């Protein structure tokens, strides 16, 4: 347990840096959310490549936007991971997503 004075959690001495580590007991999940709710969660077995990522988008993105009631005016946020930027994924998004917003890898906006 950590005790801090009220409203001090963002003081420079308090945040703990986070570095992604791969392997050993982690679970990777694709998911989405909006101001009105959450969409699908897709649990990923093994290592994800561009083909698996594309299948996840095809199966979940539009369905989730419809479920949350934001279709057709949603924005798809993703970081600049190599599989997200693969030609087949960018080409699919060009025709199936109203807008794609890319954030740098490991930015606070992509976590």
Backbone torsions as a table, in degrees:
resi	resn	phi	psi	omega
1	UNK	NA	143.2	179.2
2	UNK	-118.4	131.8	176.1
3	UNK	-113.0	130.1	176.9
4	UNK	-135.5	158.1	173.4
5	UNK	-65.9	149.7	178.5
6	UNK	-54.6	140.7	177.3
7	UNK	63.7	24.8	180.0
8	UNK	-110.6	3.5	-174.0
9	UNK	-62.3	-25.4	-177.9
10	UNK	-101.4	9.0	174.4
11	UNK	-62.8	147.0	-172.3
12	UNK	-53.7	-29.4	-178.3
13	UNK	-79.4	-12.9	-171.4
14	UNK	-96.3	-39.7	-177.8
15	UNK	-62.9	143.2	178.8
16	UNK	-106.0	126.3	-179.9
17	UNK	-64.3	150.2	-178.6
18	UNK	-123.4	129.7	176.4
19	UNK	-125.1	132.0	179.2
20	UNK	-69.1	135.1	175.3
21	UNK	-125.2	138.4	-177.7
22	UNK	-109.9	143.5	178.7
23	UNK	98.5	160.5	172.8
24	UNK	69.2	75.1	167.8
25	UNK	78.7	15.1	178.8
26	UNK	-95.7	160.7	177.2
27	UNK	-126.6	131.5	178.5
28	UNK	-102.5	132.9	-178.0
29	UNK	-133.4	134.3	170.4
30	UNK	-96.2	135.6	178.5
31	UNK	-154.4	171.5	178.0
32	UNK	-148.2	158.2	-179.5
33	UNK	-151.9	162.7	175.5
34	UNK	-144.6	-178.9	178.7
35	UNK	-65.5	-21.3	-177.1
36	UNK	-99.4	-6.2	179.3
37	UNK	157.9	-165.7	-178.7
38	UNK	-113.9	152.3	176.4
39	UNK	-100.5	-153.3	-178.0
40	UNK	-70.4	154.0	167.9
41	UNK	-114.2	135.2	179.0
42	UNK	-124.4	114.0	179.8
43	UNK	-83.5	132.7	-173.2
44	UNK	-104.9	123.2	176.1
45	UNK	-96.0	127.3	178.4
46	UNK	79.4	-160.5	-179.8
47	UNK	-86.9	136.6	179.5
48	UNK	-90.4	133.4	172.9
49	UNK	-117.5	-177.9	-176.1
50	UNK	-62.4	-32.1	-179.6
51	UNK	-71.9	-40.1	176.6
52	UNK	-66.3	-42.1	179.1
53	UNK	-60.9	-43.0	178.8
54	UNK	-62.7	-42.3	177.6
55	UNK	-62.2	-39.6	178.6
56	UNK	-62.5	-44.4	177.8
57	UNK	-61.2	-46.5	-178.7
58	UNK	-60.4	-39.0	-176.2
59	UNK	-81.4	-26.1	-166.9
60	UNK	-122.4	-31.0	-169.0
61	UNK	-65.8	-57.1	-178.0
62	UNK	-66.7	-39.4	178.2
63	UNK	-60.6	-40.8	179.3
64	UNK	-68.0	-42.3	178.7
65	UNK	-61.4	-39.4	177.8
66	UNK	-67.2	-43.6	179.8
67	UNK	-59.7	-37.5	-178.8
68	UNK	-85.5	-8.4	179.0
69	UNK	78.3	23.9	-179.9
70	UNK	-107.7	3.1	178.5
71	UNK	-75.3	134.5	5.9
72	UNK	-98.8	12.5	-172.0
73	UNK	-106.8	58.8	179.0
74	UNK	-111.9	164.1	176.6
75	UNK	-121.7	131.9	-179.2
76	UNK	-98.5	110.9	178.3
77	UNK	-93.2	135.5	174.1
78	UNK	-154.1	154.6	178.4
79	UNK	-84.1	177.7	-175.3
80	UNK	-90.6	36.6	174.6
81	UNK	-61.0	149.8	-176.2
82	UNK	-60.8	-37.5	179.8
83	UNK	-70.7	-32.6	177.0
84	UNK	-67.5	-32.2	-178.0
85	UNK	-94.9	5.7	177.7
86	UNK	-59.9	146.6	-176.5
87	UNK	-54.4	-43.9	-177.1
88	UNK	-65.8	-33.2	179.7
89	UNK	-75.7	-42.0	178.2
90	UNK	-65.2	-39.6	-179.9
91	UNK	-65.0	-44.3	178.2
92	UNK	-61.9	-46.2	-178.8
93	UNK	-62.2	-34.4	179.3
94	UNK	-56.6	-37.2	-176.7
95	UNK	-99.3	-10.8	-174.5
96	UNK	-123.0	-7.0	180.0
97	UNK	-120.7	129.8	179.1
98	UNK	-60.3	-36.6	-179.9
99	UNK	-156.6	135.2	176.0
100	UNK	-114.8	128.1	178.8
101	UNK	-116.3	122.4	-177.7
102	UNK	-101.6	136.2	175.2
103	UNK	-116.9	154.3	177.9
104	UNK	-60.4	150.3	177.2
105	UNK	-60.0	139.0	179.6
106	UNK	61.6	24.9	175.1
107	UNK	-80.7	156.7	178.7
108	UNK	-59.0	-29.9	-179.3
109	UNK	-70.9	-20.6	-177.9
110	UNK	-98.0	7.4	177.9
111	UNK	-110.2	NA	NA
